[in-house]
Structures are given as structure tokens and as C-alpha cells.
Amino acid sequence: MFRRVLVANRGEIAQRIIRACRELNVETVAVYSEADADALYLRQADETICIGPAAGAKSYLDIPAVISAAEIADVEAIHPGYGFLAENDHFAEVCRSCQIEFIGPSAETIAMVGNKARAREIAMGAKVPVVPGSDGPVTSEEQAKEEARKIGYPVMIKAASGGGGRGMRVAHNEPSLLSGMRSAQAEAAAAFGDDTVYFEKFIESGRHVEVQILADGNGEVLHLGERDCSVQRRHQKLIEESPSPTLTPKQRKGMCAAAVRLAKASNYKNAGTVEFILDQDGSFYFIEVNARIQVEHTVTELVTGVDLIAAQLRIASGESLWIKQRDIRNQGHAIECRINAENPAKGFMPSPGRVVAFVPPGGPGVRVDSHCYSGYSIPPNYDSMIAKLLVHRPTRDEAIRCMIRALDEFVVEGPHTTISFQREVLSHADFLAGLHDTNFVERTFGSHP
Ligand code: MV4
């Protein structure tokens, strides 16, 4: 195991990584921006280094600043968390050239699965079902019309370098296809420096189901079951749960086996997620790979008992997988609510500033991962998630009741939060029945509240 690790992130995930390191007897070096000087995770790390001003581009995303901190602190490895540099293949390459272990997949794998058009090809090669779509990237208007005719409308235009919903457009006819393609290309060029797009049939009213995997890079790949993340708003997940309330045992088996085949085909190492869309007929299709630890990894930790951050550290330090697939037994039902400092009554507008009182819930089955405390000032520069509230109970109904009880206990004074909104979703008939799809939030609460 590593002697010393640099945590190249902030907030709850920095704290989560520091906790795992402590339990493994690994020293931690935390980096922070000027906006995070009062952050809780800095008090839990062994050493702290300021790497720049508030703007992410000048601190957590600044590769020379992060690498300098790693060199000065003399660490053996860097944990990138999620967001920021987590899926930056160039950063992984720089770490390698500096002989610092990047806690994630190889630069080659990140680049390969980070290109969604390539990832589709790898999936097809591994006999993983993909959404009917274009044969590779679409470059001309002529090709666009031709591919769309073959696929049939509605067509989804996706940026190859995109992901998490960025650089996507839906077209219902030829004129909107061509204008959507131009705006997706412009958006992708500006955001990712790559205007490559490809097409897929748009699956309406599907469910977003993803499979957690662990791969050691020596050929062993395990899956840890699925998470259902269908409660989203503008591609921001709000609630995640495991197991999926709609997946049949047969579908689950097929989806998890497909995720493992894809991980093997992409030479995957690290914890990772394979995303699928499940249509109304119960068919599932691969959509993308997330080559990092995700916010919602905690849901899987509760149902499997596996510490996924510790697993990332062990794999990166060279261990071969220490558990077999049959040792992983998913038990009970886990739900996560993302508590954001946002105002649901004002279109989920961010609500940063001083937290006057912060009293998280507790009791049986409750876990709260949060970097927040009474008196903390939420900086306006980063994402607005202030806590992940999780419950683990024997059944989904009990988990929902436990979550409602925990949301009612949760005291956050100062900023607006999504607690009241989560409370409404948790008591909505469609959610209770497990019948909600990816349009549930927009349909039920409106896209412009
Ligand atoms: C799709 C899809 C339907 N059909 N692809 C969204 C984020 C990214 N990871 C992939 N996403 C989707 N890809 C095809 N071919 C549906 C989604 C999707 C979604 C779309 C619109 C509104 C909400 C959504 C929530 C989850 C997934």
C-alpha cells in the first residue's frame, strides 16, 4: 500500500478519500483553493497545500499546480476523486511521466472510453447491446440525413468527447437534425476542443441504470450490482438507489455481465461505472463509461459492504482483486438523496453563503457524507452539493420511510436546500411504485419551476 497520497479534490469526496486512507494507514496531503481555506477536510488531512485562487481552472484543474504540490509533498500517488481531473487522460499521462501513481485507469483507457463513439465500437466488439445509431462519427449534412433516415426519428445527437448530458441534442425531424447538429458541434468544440458528433436513436421514457465494476488490470473484473439514477434534473442526478426497482433478475444478470465484458475489452483498471438506458420493453443499451469513482458510489457501498475508495487504493497500489464474484452479496435496499444548496422554488438556483445551523440526521440505517458544519460558508465557485444523505434498510418501502424520517430530521439553516424537494419526490406515487423514468422530474415538477 502507498505510504502517502495526494487528494486532488475538495468537499465531501476529499473527506471520503481521507477517511479511507486513514483506515489503511496511508498519510494524506490535501490541496485547497483560497476559497476552501476553512474547509473541514483540511483538518482531517495530515498536510495541506494551497494550490491557487478560487477559480477551479486556477486550482483543482491546474495540472502544474497539482503536480508541484505532489512533488513538494513527496507523495506516491494522487487520488483525483470525481470531476476536475478525474477523467483527464493528459493528467494521467503527466502523473505517469512524473512517476506518481494516478489512482484510476491508464491514460490510454481513459482516452479510449472517454471518446463515446469509440466506446460504442468497443461495446459492439464485446457483444454489449448499444442503441441503434450511426456507424461512427457523422461529419457531413449528407451523411447526417442518411444516418437519421436509417435510425428513424427521434434521433439523439451526441458529442464524442461529451458525457453526462453535455453536447447532446434531440431531433424529431430533418430541419431540427441539421440545426441541432450544428449547435452540438459548436458547443462541443467550445467545451471539449473536439466537435466530433455521432447519432443514436433517442430512447424516450427510459430508465438510467448503471453497473458498478471493480477491475484490477490483471484480467480480474467484478461487478457490484446496479444503481438506478432515473431521478435527474437537467442531467444532475438527485436520487440514486440500489437495487433498481424495475430490473428483473434476468435483466440484472445480463446487464452486469455486459458491463464486465466491456471492462475487459477496454483493459479497464480501477473502480468504474458502465451506464445503460433501459427502455419500456425492458431492453437495455450501453450509453457510456464513467472512468472514475462517482458521487453515488456510496449506494453500492451500503448494499455490498465493500469500501470502494479503499478498493481503488488497493488496486492502484498493485494488488490483485482479493474477493471473488460469489463473495459479493447485495443485501437490502439503499437510497441516496443529494442535498444541494439550491432553491427548488427558483429553478434550483444555487444558494451559497453561510450555514447558520447544520444538524444531520442519524439513527438506524442512516449515513451522511458531508463536508458541511454549522458556521461553514459555502463558496459560490463549485458545485452546490453540501451532503449526501443515505439510508440502508431491508426493503425499498422501509428505505423510503427511513429516508423521509431522515429528511424531516435534517436541519440546514441559512441556504436554501433541496431537502423539501427530495421529501416531495419520496412521497410521490410514481416514485413509490418505482414507475418513474428519466422524464419524471420535468414532467412532475416542470422544467421551468
Ligand atoms: C440517451 C438517452 C436516450 N437515448 N441516449 C443522459 C446523460 C448521458 N450519460 C446519457 N444520457 C442519455 N442518453 C439515447 N440514445 C437518455 C439519456 C438520459 C436522459 C435524457 C434526457 C433527459 C434526462 C435523461 C436522464 C438520464 C439519461
Residues whose N, C-alpha, C, O or C-beta is under 5 A from the ligand:
A	BS01	MV4	V131 M156 G164 G165 E200 K201 F202 I203 H208 Q232 I277 I287 T438
